[in-house]
Amino acid sequence: MNALTQDSRRAAERVGLSSDTIVIDGGKPLHGAVEVRGAKNLVTKAMVAALLADRPSVLHDVPAIADVNVVTGMLGAYGVSVATDGKGTYRLDPKNVERAHFAEIDALAGESRIPILFCGPLLHRIGEALIPDLGGCRIGDRPINFHMDSLRAFGAIVDKSYEGIRLTAPDGLHGADIELPYPSVGATEQVLLTSVLAEGTTELRNAAIEPEIMDLIAILQKMGAIITVEPNRVVFVEGVERLSGYEHRAMFDRNEAASWASAALATGGDIFVSGARQQDLTTFLNVYRKVGGAFDVREDGIRFWKPAGALRPVEIETDVHPGFMTDWQQPLVVALTQAEGRSLVHETVYENRFGFTEALVAMGADIRVVPGGVETSTRRVPRRPLEQTAVIQGPTPLTGADIVVPDLRGGFSHLIAALTARGRSRVSNLGLIGRGYERFTEKLTDLGAEFALED
């Protein structure tokens, strides 16, 4: 059994999936309603932030996903008491924070990259942080040098060993002047979680400004932090001596919402996504309309459906917020295989994000990936050496196939392809999807999908 399969099976077990393989009879429109709760890209960071407090914190709308279980286990290893009511509310009490054994942290982390964000809070609380080798989705190079360089700027000492990375701060952490080479979400989170208790003022330039970042800043402000967001991606943080606990309702998962919207479009269905909000999906909604999809914004969510008529080809460039998210292109690419004409999707964030298209080609899609990207007169996002372009010619009928899920977003895109395709598909490594999609098999049932988990 390879490491990817092992990680997938662990993830499946963490979210209560009885099998790591699903068999889908596709070619039928999805109809019904699903609910999205707290964003994967916020709740796990909010849970880590509880380490910084001297009192308990309460977080609402936490989804039942594998990454939440990873953080829960790691917090427990460090002495943080984590209790849940089973309905999405978590109470995190950090009063008994203590050192953890490296082997335990390594086992709990698995392939997750979440441990890197424990560094700043642990340096503040216990003066030491141990980080195992980091995994995560296999979508391209995700270097940790942005994180390590930032931590060094605060005064941390970073030592590498055969086990992983050990960080110490014998003289404490101090405010720093930091400019990120790229507006990395993870590195911005690292600076925020480290700077709030660092002595002095921190200036962060070229920061990420995603809605999840803004929600994390709101949480830290509730705890007593002083954070100012200025124009042109500049963030100032004035360090404080102590932070209290927080109570917060996490923002909705806009990536999951976009995924279900794309499923409605690809299958010719009609899905109401309860909990989705227009403000944080504006860029996606514009593209959705250009493709030929329809939506109705309501007070409690957004209805997505495919009207009569053909889907239209589009040109998309992924970018950091407020651009078109890289996590949105993968599920939408499946729908674009059914559009009449040539679509171009320029991926400028990760260099290997189109690996999932190999399975789509095997199912009948006409997709060609161009290394280095394609120049067009309409390009607006700055070119990057790592970028690629997917050239999608449609419409092409998809037929069922055996598929191995490679990563979280690509995996859900494979589910959409299997639901769109005529015939039967067998999708394995299902647990990886459970890292970020809550109770997705139950939601498929609610939408009328025909499938069975393999014994």
C-alpha positions in Angstrom: 0.0 0.0 0.0 1.5 3.4 -1.0 1.6 6.5 1.2 -1.2 8.2 -0.7 -3.6 5.2 -0.3 -2.7 4.9 3.4 -3.5 8.6 3.9 -6.8 8.3 2.0 -7.9 5.4 4.1 -7.0 7.2 7.3 -9.0 10.2 6.1 -11.9 8.0 5.2 -11.9 6.5 8.7 -11.7 9.9 10.3 -14.9 11.1 8.7 -16.8 7.8 9.1 -16.7 6.5 5.5 -17.3 2.8 5.5 -15.2 2.4 2.3 -12.5 4.2 0.4 -14.1 3.4 -3.0 -17.4 4.6 -4.5 -19.2 3.2 -7.6 -21.3 5.7 -9.5 -23.9 5.3 -12.2 -23.7 8.6 -13.9 -25.4 10.6 -16.7 -28.3 11.8 -14.5 -28.9 15.5 -13.4 -28.4 16.3 -9.7 -31.4 18.0 -8.1 -32.0 19.1 -4.5 -30.3 21.0 -1.7 -27.1 20.8 0.2 -25.7 22.7 3.1 -22.2 24.2 3.4 -20.8 25.1 6.8 -17.5 26.5 8.0 -14.6 26.8 5.5 -11.9 24.2 5.7 -9.4 27.0 5.0 -10.6 28.9 8.1 -11.7 26.6 10.8 -8.5 24.7 11.1 -6.5 27.9 11.5 -9.1 29.3 14.0 -8.6 26.1 16.1 -4.8 26.7 16.1 -5.4 30.3 17.1 -7.0 29.0 20.3 -3.5 28.0 21.5 -2.6 31.7 21.8 -5.4 32.4 24.4 -5.4 32.3 28.2 -9.0 31.3 28.2 -11.3 28.9 26.3 -12.5 29.6 22.8 -15.8 28.6 21.1 -16.0 28.0 17.4 -19.3 27.4 15.6 -20.2 25.8 12.2 -17.2 23.5 12.3 -17.6 20.9 9.5 -17.1 17.2 10.0 -14.0 16.8 7.9 -10.7 14.9 8.3 -8.6 18.0 8.6 -10.6 19.1 11.6 -9.9 15.8 13.2 -6.2 16.1 12.5 -6.1 19.5 14.3 -8.2 18.2 17.1 -5.7 15.3 17.6 -2.7 17.6 17.5 -4.2 20.1 19.9 -5.0 17.2 22.3 -1.4 16.1 22.1 -0.3 19.5 23.2 -2.7 19.4 26.2 -5.5 21.5 24.7 -8.9 20.2 25.7 -11.3 20.0 22.7 -15.0 19.3 23.2 -17.8 19.3 20.7 -21.5 19.0 20.9 -21.6 16.9 17.7 -23.5 19.7 15.9 -20.5 21.8 14.8 -19.7 23.7 17.9 -16.2 23.2 19.4 -14.9 24.4 22.8 -11.1 24.7 23.0 -9.4 25.1 26.3 -5.6 25.8 26.3 -5.0 26.1 30.0 -2.9 22.9 30.2 -0.7 23.4 27.1 2.4 21.2 27.3 5.2 19.7 25.1 4.2 16.7 22.9 6.3 13.8 21.7 7.5 14.1 18.2 6.4 10.6 17.2 2.9 11.4 18.3 2.7 14.6 16.3 4.2 12.9 13.3 1.6 10.1 13.5 -1.3 12.6 13.9 -0.3 14.9 11.1 -0.1 12.2 8.4 0.2 13.9 5.1 -1.3 17.2 6.3 0.5 20.5 6.1 -1.4 22.0 9.1 1.4 21.5 11.7 3.5 24.3 10.1 0.9 26.8 11.5 1.4 25.6 15.1 4.9 27.1 15.1 4.3 30.6 16.2 1.7 29.8 18.9 3.8 27.0 20.3 6.9 29.2 20.4 4.9 31.7 22.4 3.4 29.1 24.7 6.2 26.6 25.3 9.2 28.0 23.6 9.6 25.2 21.1 7.9 23.7 18.0 8.6 20.4 16.4 7.4 20.0 12.8 7.4 16.7 10.9 8.0 16.4 7.1 5.0 18.0 5.5 2.7 16.5 2.9 -0.6 17.9 1.6 -2.3 17.7 -1.8 0.1 16.8 -4.6 -0.7 19.8 -6.8 2.8 21.3 -7.1 5.6 22.7 -5.1 4.4 24.3 -1.9 7.7 25.3 -0.3 7.8 26.1 3.4 10.7 28.6 3.0 8.2 31.5 3.2 7.2 30.2 6.6 10.7 29.6 7.9 12.0 32.9 6.6 9.2 34.7 8.4 9.7 32.8 11.7 13.4 33.6 11.5 12.6 37.3 11.1 10.7 37.1 14.4 13.8 35.7 16.1 13.1 31.9 15.9 16.0 29.5 15.5 15.3 26.8 12.9 17.2 23.5 13.1 16.7 20.6 10.7 17.1 17.0 11.7 16.3 13.5 10.3 12.9 13.7 12.0 11.9 17.1 10.7 12.3 20.7 11.9 12.8 22.0 15.5 12.2 25.7 16.2 13.2 27.5 19.4 13.1 31.2 20.5 15.5 31.6 23.4 15.2 35.4 23.3 11.5 35.4 22.6 9.7 36.6 19.4 9.9 40.2 18.3 8.0 42.3 15.7 9.4 42.0 12.2 9.5 43.7 8.8 8.4 41.1 6.3 7.7 41.2 2.6 6.4 38.0 1.0 7.7 37.1 -2.5 4.2 36.0 -3.3 0.9 36.7 -1.4 0.8 33.2 0.1 -2.2 32.4 2.2 -0.3 30.0 4.4 2.6 32.4 5.0 0.2 35.2 5.8 -1.5 33.1 8.3 1.8 32.2 9.8 2.8 35.8 10.2 -0.6 36.7 11.8 -0.5 33.8 14.3 3.1 34.7 15.3 3.0 38.5 15.3 0.0 39.0 17.6 2.0 38.1 20.8 5.4 39.2 19.5 7.0 42.2 21.2 6.7 45.3 19.1 5.2 46.0 15.7 5.1 43.8 12.6 4.7 45.1 9.1 3.7 42.5 6.5 3.8 43.5 2.8 2.4 41.5 -0.1 0.0 39.8 2.2 -2.8 37.5 1.1 -6.3 39.1 1.6 -8.6 36.1 1.0 -11.9 36.2 2.9 -10.6 33.4 5.1 -7.7 35.6 6.1 -10.1 38.4 6.9 -12.1 36.0 9.1 -9.0 34.9 10.9 -8.1 38.6 11.5 -11.6 39.1 12.9 -11.0 36.2 15.3 -7.7 37.5 16.5 -9.2 40.9 17.0 -11.9 39.4 19.2 -9.1 37.8 21.2 -7.5 41.2 21.8 -5.1 41.6 18.9 -4.4 44.9 17.2 -4.3 44.4 13.4 -4.6 47.0 10.7 -5.2 46.1 7.1 -4.0 48.8 4.8 -4.3 49.2 1.0 -1.9 47.4 -1.4 -1.7 44.2 0.7 0.0 45.7 3.7 -0.9 44.5 7.3 0.3 46.1 10.5 0.2 44.1 13.8 0.9 45.7 17.2 1.9 42.9 19.5 0.0 42.6 22.8 1.0 40.9 26.1 -2.0 38.5 26.3 -4.9 37.2 24.3 -8.2 36.0 25.6 -10.5 33.4 24.1 -13.0 34.0 21.4 -16.5 33.0 20.3 -17.0 33.0 16.5 -19.1 31.5 13.7 -16.9 30.5 10.8 -17.5 31.8 7.4 -19.0 29.4 4.8 -16.8 27.2 2.6 -16.8 29.0 -0.7 -14.8 26.2 -2.3 -17.4 23.6 -1.5 -20.1 25.9 -2.7 -18.4 26.4 -6.0 -17.9 22.7 -6.3 -21.6 21.9 -6.0 -22.4 24.8 -8.3 -20.1 23.2 -10.9 -21.8 19.8 -10.3 -25.2 21.3 -11.2 -23.7 22.8 -14.4 -21.9 19.7 -15.5 -24.8 17.3 -14.9 -27.5 19.6 -16.2 -29.0 19.8 -12.7 -30.4 22.2 -10.2 -28.8 22.6 -6.7 -29.6 25.0 -3.8 -26.5 25.6 -1.7 -27.6 26.6 1.7 -25.2 28.9 3.5 -23.5 30.2 0.4 -23.0 34.0 0.2 -22.7 36.1 -2.8 -20.0 38.5 -1.5 -17.4 35.9 -1.3 -18.3 34.2 -4.6 -18.5 37.3 -6.8 -15.7 36.3 -9.2 -16.9 32.7 -9.5 -20.5 33.9 -10.2 -19.4 36.1 -13.0 -17.6 33.2 -14.8 -20.5 30.9 -14.0 -22.9 33.2 -15.8 -20.5 33.6 -18.8 -20.4 29.8 -19.2 -24.1 29.7 -19.4 -25.0 28.8 -15.8 -27.8 30.5 -13.9 -28.0 31.3 -10.2 -30.5 33.0 -7.8 -29.1 34.7 -4.7 -31.3 34.2 -1.7 -31.0 35.3 1.9 -30.1 31.8 3.1 -28.1 30.6 0.1 -27.7 30.4 -3.6 -29.5 28.3 -6.2 -27.4 27.1 -9.1 -28.8 25.4 -12.2 -28.2 24.8 -15.9 -30.8 26.5 -18.1 -31.9 25.2 -21.5 -29.3 25.7 -24.3 -25.6 25.0 -24.8 -22.8 25.9 -22.4 -20.4 28.6 -23.7 -16.6 28.4 -23.8 -14.6 30.8 -21.6 -11.1 31.9 -20.8 -10.1 31.9 -17.1 -6.9 33.0 -15.3 -6.5 31.7 -11.7 -5.1 34.2 -9.3 -5.0 35.2 -5.6 -8.0 36.9 -4.2 -10.0 38.8 -5.5 -9.1 36.8 -8.6 -10.5 33.4 -9.7 -9.4 30.9 -7.1 -7.3 28.0 -8.2 -9.6 25.7 -6.2 -12.5 26.7 -8.4 -11.0 25.8 -11.7 -10.9 22.1 -11.2 -14.6 21.4 -10.8 -15.5 23.9 -13.4 -13.2 22.3 -16.0 -15.5 19.3 -15.9 -18.4 21.5 -16.9 -16.3 23.1 -19.6 -15.8 19.7 -21.3 -19.5 20.1 -22.2 -19.3 23.6 -23.5 -19.5 24.2 -27.3 -16.1 25.5 -28.4 -12.6 26.0 -27.0 -12.0 27.1 -23.4 -8.7 28.2 -22.0 -7.9 27.8 -18.3 -4.6 29.5 -17.3 -3.3 28.1 -13.9 -0.9 30.6 -12.4 -0.9 29.5 -8.8 0.3 25.8 -8.8 2.3 24.1 -11.5 0.8 20.7 -11.3 -2.9 21.5 -10.8 -3.9 20.0 -14.1 -2.9 16.4 -13.2 -6.5 15.6 -12.6 -7.3 16.1 -16.3 -5.6 12.8 -17.2 -8.6 10.9 -15.8 -11.0 13.2 -17.7 -9.2 12.5 -21.0 -9.5 8.8 -20.3 -13.2 9.4 -19.9 -13.4 11.0 -23.4 -12.6 14.7 -22.7 -10.5 16.7 -25.2 -8.1 18.4 -22.9 -4.5 19.4 -23.8 -2.2 20.9 -21.1 0.4 23.3 -22.3 3.5 23.7 -20.1 4.5 27.3 -19.7 1.0 28.6 -20.5 -0.5 30.3 -23.5 -0.3 34.0 -24.3 -3.5 35.7 -25.4 -4.5 39.3 -25.9 -6.9 39.2 -23.0 -4.5 38.0 -20.4 -4.5 40.2 -17.3 -2.8 38.2 -14.5 1.0 38.5 -14.4 2.7 35.5 -16.1 4.6 33.1 -13.9 7.3 30.6 -14.9 5.4 27.7 -13.3 2.0 28.4 -15.1 0.2 26.0 -17.4 -2.8 26.3 -19.6 -5.5 23.7 -20.2 -7.0 23.9 -23.6 -10.5 22.3 -23.5 -12.4 21.5 -26.7 -16.0 20.6 -26.3 -18.6 19.3 -26.1 -17.4 15.8 -25.6 -19.4 12.9 -24.1 -17.8 11.4 -21.0 -18.0 7.7 -20.3 -17.5 5.8 -17.0 -14.0 4.7 -16.0 -11.9 3.6 -13.0 -10.4 6.7 -11.3 -7.9 7.1 -8.5 -8.3 10.4 -6.6 -5.0 12.3 -6.6 -5.9 15.2 -4.3 -8.7 17.0 -2.6 -10.1 19.4 -5.2 -9.1 17.1 -8.2 -10.8 14.3 -6.4 -14.1 16.1 -6.1 -13.8 17.0 -9.7 -13.5 13.3 -10.5 -16.7 12.7 -8.6 -18.4 15.4 -10.8 -17.0 13.7 -13.9 -18.3 10.4 -12.8 -21.7 11.8 -12.1 -21.7 13.5 -15.6 -20.5 10.5 -17.5 -22.7 7.8 -19.1 -22.2 4.4 -17.5 -20.5 3.2 -14.4 -17.3 4.7 -12.8 -15.3 3.4 -9.9 -13.6 6.1 -7.8 -11.0 5.1 -5.2 -8.9 7.0 -2.7 -12.2 8.5 -1.6 -10.9 9.5 1.8 -8.8 12.3 0.4 -12.1 14.1 -0.6 -13.2 13.8 3.1 -10.3 16.1 4.0 -12.4 19.1 2.9 -16.0 18.0 2.0 -18.3 17.3 4.8 -20.7 14.2 4.5 -20.4 14.4 0.8 -21.9 10.9 0.2 -25.0 11.9 2.2 -25.3 15.0 0.1 -25.0 13.0 -3.1 -27.9 10.9 -1.8 -29.9 14.0 -1.1 -29.3 15.1 -4.7 -30.5 11.9 -6.2 -27.2 10.5 -7.3 -27.0 6.7 -8.0 -24.0 5.3 -6.2 -22.8 2.7 -3.7 -19.8 2.5 -1.5 -17.8 -0.6 -2.3 -17.6 -3.3 0.3 
